Amino acid sequence: MKTSLQNSPSRDARFGLLAYAAFCLVLTIYVACITPFRSEMLLADAWEHHAAVLTLSDNLWTPGNPTYATEDPSIRYSPYSVGLAILCQQAGITPYTALSIAAVLNTLGFFAVFWWLLRGFAMTSISLAAGLCIVLLYGEAPGYANSFALSDLPWHMVNPSAFSLMLNFFCWGLLWRVRSSSITPTVIAVFAAAVSLALSVLSHGMTGVLGAIGVILLVIAVDASQRTRVMVMVISVGVLSLALSVAWPWYRFTDAATGGHDPWYWFNPTILQRMFFLWCAPVYLSTLLALPYRSEPLVRWSLAVSGVVIVLGIVSWLAQSASLARLPLAATPVACIAVGYWIKSVAPGLRGWTTQLLSGLLSRSASRNAQSLTQMLFLVALLYGALPQFHAILSEPYLARPLIAPLLKREDKQPRIWSTYQTVLAGVEPGEVVLSDMETGWPVPSFGGRIVAANHLELFSQGQRERLEETERFFATQSTKQQRAIEQQRELIDRFAVRYILVSRQTPLASHVQDNAIVAESNGLVLMDARKWLAAQSDRQATPPSADR
């Protein structure tokens, strides 16, 4: 079974291009308007990427670690972060602004390159259908690296994973275009593709692995007569991109690739289960609908990538491999290509699709009934993932609520996280260590401080499990202290050169607040001098409780 959807200079084709351009423009404006509010989400990944850019913009060549007060390199010192740090230095803008600009450019760039890839396959007619699937077809918005869910875009497009995926699509589209070109453009394209793949790998390793998989599987998309040539191109891209990756000066690529990452942290079976059975299930189940069209090179390649990442995801589950575990989520835009092809194969345009659905439901033909029921199930899956996203966009303080609330005369519900931390940490010098629980301390490095234990670990730093355990033990001790417990707390403060202690009055750790040690306070967030805090703890231990009268 084969239906050709290749481009034609018809009015429908022009309308499709304009519709996709409008779709890209709306998404770009949406991200531009809302990404400034991403700081209202306490545990967003954007904090750690901001800390990396901030640290690099202060000291580009010897930055030290952005999370801990050590000289360890960071996997987050990627080409993406280095480029943004240079932009901050040259343009005189803040890292937060630089990341906001990057979010907008990543959004526009990704969907433009996505269309460019489809154009290379003469399949731009499916661009809008595939694009809608990319942002809506999730069982639940993942809120995780490589998510392109609509409600994740404003706070996820600042991440290097978005930049890496854009580079992957550029690399794939470039190689496809030169599969039968003369030697000079082929050599140029291979080198450009290798640079793109290396930048992708260095900026976000898991996404870079997907890039390599996509490059390899281009071999099965081409005609048999071109496969030897394309295999040579693939090997050349692999060798060149590996050499470029090894040459990266901000961290050792070989250490990142062969570090034997401890599964206790880096492999998360709960996340993997949600990815398989909730986040990605709708899109990968929907790709089965495109199997009859696998004779089309683009569909065949999309299905091959989808199948490989699913298999590798299962392997990661068995082998507890963090390097493979995220691939199914990263590859969802590729899978959406096959789904988009199926959508357009059913009928061109929204009117035709709706007519096909309704007429099939009313038909007495069993095959037409089945086709329409399939369409209906797909729409249910699409709406099941889309409606909660629209609700989140309207209601969450880190999304569009701050824009909508004034129009409706409602409270914007923003926790004012940025201004609160900026006020409390104003006196903390760059590099000074702030001890806090993992959640409360998460934004501290974005204001120049360093922390003892992090919510997300650093790949190259040692002893992080002990840091976590000792921090939990430090705050687990109740306010009435035993002398031995106080000594253990003193040892931790001395070993990590802790200058301040940070707690929130809105958490159970409020019992650790010592009024005599408070340096700054705002919106329930309390910063205390560590030495004064220890002295107050000792005084409390030494003072006997008042006798009952």
C-alpha positions in Angstrom: 0.0 0.0 0.0 1.5 3.3 -1.0 0.2 6.8 -1.2 2.4 9.6 -2.6 2.4 12.9 -0.7 5.2 14.5 -2.5 5.3 18.3 -3.0 3.4 20.0 -5.8 3.2 23.6 -6.8 -0.6 23.6 -6.1 -2.6 26.0 -4.0 -2.9 23.4 -1.3 0.9 23.2 -1.1 1.3 26.9 -0.7 -1.4 27.0 1.9 0.3 24.2 3.8 3.6 26.1 3.8 1.8 29.3 5.1 0.0 27.2 7.7 3.2 25.7 8.9 5.0 29.1 9.0 2.1 30.4 11.1 2.4 27.4 13.4 6.2 28.1 13.9 5.6 31.8 14.4 2.9 31.2 17.0 5.1 28.7 18.9 8.1 31.1 18.8 6.0 34.1 20.1 4.5 31.8 22.8 8.0 30.8 24.0 9.3 34.4 23.8 6.4 35.7 25.9 6.5 32.9 28.6 10.1 31.8 29.0 10.9 34.8 31.2 8.7 33.2 33.9 10.6 29.9 34.0 12.3 31.0 37.3 8.9 30.5 39.0 9.5 26.8 38.9 11.8 25.8 41.7 13.1 22.5 40.3 13.4 23.3 36.6 16.5 22.1 34.9 17.0 25.6 33.6 18.6 26.6 37.0 21.6 24.3 36.4 22.1 25.5 32.9 21.9 29.1 34.0 24.6 28.3 36.7 26.9 26.9 34.0 26.6 29.9 31.8 27.0 32.3 34.7 30.2 30.5 35.9 31.6 30.5 32.3 30.8 34.1 31.7 32.7 35.0 34.9 35.7 32.8 34.0 35.7 31.2 30.6 38.9 29.1 30.7 39.3 28.1 34.3 35.7 28.2 35.7 35.9 25.5 38.3 32.7 23.6 39.1 29.4 25.4 38.8 27.7 23.4 41.6 30.4 22.6 44.2 33.3 24.6 45.5 35.8 22.4 43.7 37.9 22.5 40.5 36.2 19.5 38.9 35.1 20.1 35.3 31.4 19.9 34.5 29.6 18.1 31.7 27.4 21.2 31.5 30.4 23.2 30.1 29.2 22.3 26.6 29.5 24.2 23.3 26.0 25.5 24.0 26.9 26.9 27.4 30.3 28.3 26.2 28.7 30.0 23.3 26.1 31.7 25.5 28.8 32.7 28.0 30.7 34.4 25.2 27.5 36.1 24.1 27.1 37.4 27.6 30.7 38.7 27.7 30.5 40.4 24.3 27.0 41.8 24.4 26.9 42.7 28.1 23.7 40.7 28.8 22.9 38.5 31.8 23.0 34.7 31.5 19.2 34.6 32.2 18.6 36.9 29.2 21.0 34.9 27.0 19.1 31.7 27.8 15.8 33.4 27.1 17.1 34.4 23.7 18.4 30.9 23.2 14.9 29.4 24.0 13.4 31.6 21.3 16.1 30.7 18.7 16.0 27.0 19.6 12.2 26.9 19.1 12.3 28.8 15.7 15.5 26.9 14.6 14.2 23.4 15.4 10.9 23.8 13.6 12.6 25.5 10.7 15.2 22.7 10.4 12.5 20.1 10.8 10.7 21.5 7.8 14.0 21.6 5.9 14.5 17.9 6.6 11.1 17.1 5.2 11.7 19.3 2.2 14.8 17.2 1.4 12.5 14.2 1.3 9.9 16.1 -0.7 7.5 15.7 2.1 6.7 19.2 3.4 3.0 18.5 3.0 3.1 16.5 6.3 5.0 19.2 8.2 2.0 20.8 10.0 0.5 17.4 11.0 3.8 16.1 12.2 4.5 19.4 14.0 1.2 19.3 15.9 2.0 15.7 17.0 5.5 16.8 18.3 3.9 19.3 20.7 0.7 17.6 21.6 0.9 13.8 21.3 2.0 12.8 24.8 0.2 10.7 27.4 1.4 13.4 29.8 3.7 16.4 29.4 7.0 14.8 30.5 8.7 17.9 32.1 11.9 16.1 31.3 14.9 16.6 29.0 14.1 16.3 25.3 10.4 17.0 25.8 8.8 19.1 23.1 5.4 19.1 24.8 3.6 22.4 24.4 3.5 23.1 28.2 7.2 22.2 28.5 8.5 24.4 25.7 8.9 27.8 27.6 11.1 26.3 30.3 12.7 23.4 28.3 13.8 25.2 25.2 16.6 26.9 27.2 18.2 23.5 27.7 21.1 22.2 25.6 19.0 19.1 24.7 16.8 21.3 22.4 19.9 22.8 20.7 21.3 19.3 20.2 18.1 17.9 18.7 18.0 20.8 16.2 21.6 20.0 15.2 20.6 16.3 14.7 17.9 17.2 12.2 20.3 19.5 10.4 22.9 16.8 10.2 20.4 14.2 8.9 18.9 16.6 6.3 22.3 17.6 5.1 23.5 14.0 4.5 20.3 13.1 2.8 20.7 15.9 0.3 24.2 14.9 -0.8 23.6 11.2 -1.1 24.1 11.4 -4.9 26.0 14.7 -5.2 29.5 15.2 -6.7 32.6 14.9 -4.6 33.1 18.6 -3.5 29.7 19.3 -2.1 29.7 15.8 -0.5 33.0 16.5 1.3 31.8 19.9 2.6 28.5 18.3 3.7 30.2 15.5 5.5 32.4 17.9 7.4 29.5 20.1 8.3 27.5 17.1 9.4 30.4 15.9 11.6 30.7 19.3 13.2 26.9 19.3 13.9 27.0 15.8 15.4 30.0 16.6 17.6 28.3 19.8 18.9 25.2 17.7 19.6 27.1 15.0 21.5 29.1 17.5 23.5 26.0 19.6 24.3 23.7 16.8 25.4 25.2 13.3 25.2 21.9 11.3 25.1 20.6 13.5 22.2 23.9 13.1 20.5 23.6 9.3 20.6 20.2 9.7 18.9 22.0 11.8 16.2 24.5 9.0 15.6 21.7 6.4 15.3 19.8 8.6 12.8 22.9 9.0 10.7 23.6 5.3 10.6 20.0 4.4 9.7 20.0 6.8 6.7 21.7 3.8 5.0 18.3 1.9 4.9 16.5 5.0 3.6 18.5 5.3 0.3 18.2 3.1 -2.8 20.3 0.0 -2.9 22.6 1.6 -5.5 23.5 4.4 -3.1 24.1 2.4 0.1 27.9 1.9 -0.3 28.4 5.6 -0.9 26.2 6.5 2.1 28.0 4.0 4.3 31.3 5.7 3.5 29.7 9.0 4.4 28.4 7.7 7.7 31.8 6.3 8.7 33.5 9.5 7.7 31.0 11.5 9.8 31.5 9.2 12.7 35.3 9.4 12.7 35.4 13.2 12.3 32.8 13.8 14.9 34.6 11.6 17.4 37.9 13.4 16.8 36.2 16.8 17.3 34.5 15.6 20.5 37.8 14.3 21.9 39.4 17.7 21.2 36.8 19.6 23.4 38.9 21.5 26.0 36.3 22.1 28.8 35.8 18.5 29.8 37.2 15.2 28.7 34.9 13.5 26.3 36.4 10.1 26.9 35.8 10.4 30.6 32.2 11.2 29.9 31.7 8.3 27.5 33.6 5.7 29.6 33.0 6.9 33.1 30.9 3.9 34.2 28.2 6.1 35.7 26.8 4.7 39.0 23.3 3.3 38.3 22.1 4.3 41.8 21.6 7.9 40.6 22.0 8.0 36.8 19.6 5.2 36.0 16.0 5.9 37.2 13.6 3.0 36.6 10.6 5.1 37.6 11.4 7.7 34.9 11.9 4.9 32.4 8.5 3.4 33.2 6.7 6.7 32.8 8.5 7.3 29.5 7.5 4.0 28.1 3.9 3.6 29.4 2.8 7.3 29.7 4.8 10.0 28.0 5.8 8.2 24.8 3.1 5.5 24.5 0.7 7.5 22.2 3.3 8.5 19.6 5.0 5.1 19.3 1.7 3.2 19.2 0.6 5.6 16.5 3.6 4.9 14.4 2.2 1.4 13.8 -0.5 3.1 11.6 2.3 4.1 9.2 3.7 0.6 8.7 1.8 0.2 5.3 3.7 3.2 4.0 7.2 2.0 4.8 8.1 1.9 1.1 8.5 5.7 1.3 12.2 6.4 2.3 11.2 9.0 5.0 8.7 6.8 6.6 11.0 3.8 6.5 13.8 5.9 8.2 11.4 7.2 10.8 10.1 3.8 11.7 13.6 2.4 11.8 14.8 5.0 14.2 11.6 4.5 16.3 12.1 0.8 16.5 15.8 1.0 17.3 15.3 3.4 20.2 12.5 1.3 21.6 14.7 -1.7 21.6 17.6 0.2 23.1 15.2 1.6 25.8 14.3 -2.0 26.7 18.0 -2.9 26.8 18.7 0.0 29.1 16.0 -1.3 31.4 17.8 -4.7 31.6 21.3 -3.3 31.7 20.5 -0.3 33.8 22.2 1.9 31.3 21.5 5.6 31.7 23.1 6.3 28.3 20.3 4.5 26.5 17.4 5.1 28.8 16.3 8.6 27.4 16.4 7.7 23.8 12.7 7.0 23.3 11.7 10.4 24.5 14.5 12.1 22.5 13.3 10.4 19.3 9.6 11.3 19.6 9.9 14.1 16.9 11.3 11.5 14.5 8.4 9.1 15.3 6.0 12.0 14.7 7.2 12.1 11.1 5.7 8.6 10.5 2.5 9.6 12.3 2.2 12.8 10.3 2.5 10.8 7.1 -0.3 8.5 8.2 -2.5 11.6 9.0 -2.0 13.1 5.5 -2.5 9.7 3.9 -6.0 9.4 5.4 -7.1 12.6 3.7 -5.5 15.9 2.8 -6.5 18.9 4.9 -8.6 19.2 8.0 -11.9 19.3 6.1 -11.0 16.1 4.2 -9.9 14.4 7.3 -13.1 15.3 9.2 -15.3 14.3 6.2 -13.4 10.9 6.0 -14.0 10.4 9.7 -17.7 11.2 9.7 -18.6 9.4 6.5 -16.7 6.3 7.6 -18.6 6.2 10.9 -21.9 6.3 9.0 -20.8 3.8 6.3 -22.0 0.2 6.3 -18.6 -0.9 5.1 -16.6 -2.7 7.9 -13.3 -1.5 6.5 -14.4 2.2 6.4 -15.8 1.8 9.9 -12.5 0.4 11.1 -10.6 3.3 9.4 -12.8 5.9 11.1 -12.6 4.3 14.5 -8.8 4.3 14.1 -9.0 8.0 13.4 -11.3 8.5 16.4 -8.9 6.7 18.7 -6.1 8.8 17.5 -8.0 12.0 18.1 -8.8 10.8 21.6 -5.2 10.1 22.3 -4.2 13.6 20.9 -6.8 15.3 23.1 -5.9 13.2 26.1 -2.4 14.6 26.1 -3.3 18.1 24.8 -6.1 19.3 27.1 -4.0 19.0 30.3 -1.3 20.9 28.6 -3.6 23.8 27.8 -4.9 23.8 31.3 -1.3 24.0 32.7 -0.5 26.8 30.3 -3.4 28.9 31.6 -3.0 28.0 35.3 0.7 27.5 36.1 2.7 30.6 37.4 5.7 29.6 35.4 3.7 29.6 32.2 1.0 32.0 30.9 -0.9 32.7 34.2 1.1 35.9 34.9 -0.1 37.2 31.6 -3.7 36.1 31.8 -4.4 36.8 35.5 -4.4 40.6 35.2 -6.8 40.4 32.3 -9.2 38.3 34.4 -8.4 40.3 37.6 -7.1 37.2 39.3 -4.0 36.6 41.4 -0.9 35.6 39.3 0.2 33.1 42.0 3.9 33.6 41.2 6.1 32.6 44.2 8.6 35.3 43.2 11.5 32.7 43.4 14.0 34.8 41.5 13.5 38.0 43.5 13.4 36.1 46.8 16.7 34.3 46.2 18.3 37.4 44.7 17.4 39.3 47.9 18.5 36.6 50.4 21.7 35.7 48.6 22.8 39.3 47.8 25.6 39.2 50.4 26.9 35.8 49.3 30.3 36.1 47.4 30.9 34.0 44.3 32.1 30.6 45.3 31.0 30.7 48.9 29.3 27.5 50.1 25.7 27.5 51.2 24.4 24.4 53.0 20.7 23.6 52.3 18.4 20.8 51.5 18.5 19.7 47.9 15.3 21.5 46.8 15.8 24.8 48.6 19.5 24.9 47.6 18.9 24.1 43.9 18.9 27.7 42.6 21.9 28.9 44.8 24.6 28.3 42.1 22.6 30.6 39.8 23.4 33.4 42.1 27.1 32.7 42.4 27.1 30.5 45.5 28.1 26.8 45.7 26.2 24.0 47.5 27.2 20.9 49.4 24.6 18.5 47.9 22.8 18.9 44.6 19.4 17.8 43.3 21.1 16.8 40.0 24.6 15.4 40.3 27.8 16.5 38.5 29.1 13.7 36.2 32.8 14.1 37.1 32.6 14.9 40.8 33.4 12.2 43.4 31.7 11.5 46.7 28.4 12.9 45.8 26.4 10.1 47.4 28.2 10.9 50.7 27.4 14.6 50.2 23.7 13.7 49.9 23.6 11.4 52.8 25.5 13.7 55.1 23.3 16.7 54.2 20.2 14.6 54.9 21.7 13.5 58.3 22.6 17.2 59.1 19.0 18.3 58.7 17.4 15.2 60.1 18.6 16.0 63.7 15.9 17.8 65.6 16.3 21.2 67.2 17.0 19.7 70.6 20.6 18.5 70.0 22.8 15.9 71.5 26.4 17.0 71.8 27.6 14.3 69.4 25.1 15.5 66.8 26.4 19.0 67.1 30.0 17.8 66.6 28.9 15.9 63.4 27.3 19.1 62.1 30.4 21.0 62.9 32.6 18.5 61.1 30.4 18.8 57.9 30.6 22.6 58.0 34.4 22.5 58.4 35.0 19.9 55.8 33.0 21.7 53.1 33.9 25.2 54.2 30.3 26.1 54.7 29.8 29.9 55.1 26.0 30.0 55.2 22.9 27.8 56.0 19.8 28.3 53.9 16.3 27.0 54.9 12.7 27.8 54.1 10.1 28.6 56.8 7.6 26.8 54.5 9.3 23.4 55.0 9.8 21.2 58.1 13.4 22.5 58.2 12.0 25.7 59.7 12.8 24.2 63.1 16.5 24.8 62.3 16.1 28.5 62.1 18.2 30.3 64.7 17.2 34.0 65.0 20.6 35.1 66.3 22.3 33.7 63.1 20.0 35.2 60.5 21.8 37.2 57.9 19.0 37.8 55.4 15.4 36.8 55.0 12.7 37.2 52.3 9.4 35.6 51.6 10.1 32.8 54.2 13.6 32.0 52.8 16.2 32.4 55.6 20.0 32.7 55.2 22.0 32.1 58.4 25.7 32.5 59.2 27.0 28.9 59.7 29.3 29.8 62.6 26.7 31.8 64.4 24.2 29.0 63.8 26.6 26.4 65.4 27.2 28.7 68.4 23.4 29.1 68.9 23.0 25.3 68.7 25.7 24.8 71.3 24.2 27.4 73.6 20.8 25.7 73.3 22.4 22.4 74.2 24.2 24.0 77.2 21.1 25.8 78.5 18.9 23.4 80.6 15.2 23.5 80.0 13.1 25.7 82.3 11.6 23.8 85.2 7.9 23.5 85.4 6.2 25.6 88.0 
